[in-house]
Amino acid sequence: MEKNDINFSSLEKELQAARKYQRENDAKFRALNQNVTGYEEFRDIVLASHLKPLDRKDISSAPRKQPWNPIAFGSKHESTLSEEVQPK
């Protein structure tokens, strides 16, 4: 390796490590400011520091599928359920 050669993969790894350190450090200070009740809550905040909140556009453009709720899709269960609910 010559004196002028730059190892970009090494630089990229170093940059990623620095970003992770800064992100986790910021999360630690946020957790302290939130007056967490214990170490587990503190640890969870730090471990979740890489997550980003959803934007409104992310939520509104997502399909609203609820496979756990067959009534929401108007499936065959809806007709049997509506018959049972009808007042007599």
ZINOR-V426468 format. One record per pair of residues at least 12 apart in sequence whose ideal C-beta (glycine too) atoms are under 6 Angstrom apart, sorted by the first residue. I is the first residue (numbers start at 1). J is the second residue. If there is no record, write none. Layout:
BEGIN
I&J ; I&J
END
This chain:
BEGIN
23&49 ; 24&46 ; 24&49 ; 27&45 ; 27&46 ; 27&49 ; 28&46 ; 31&45
END
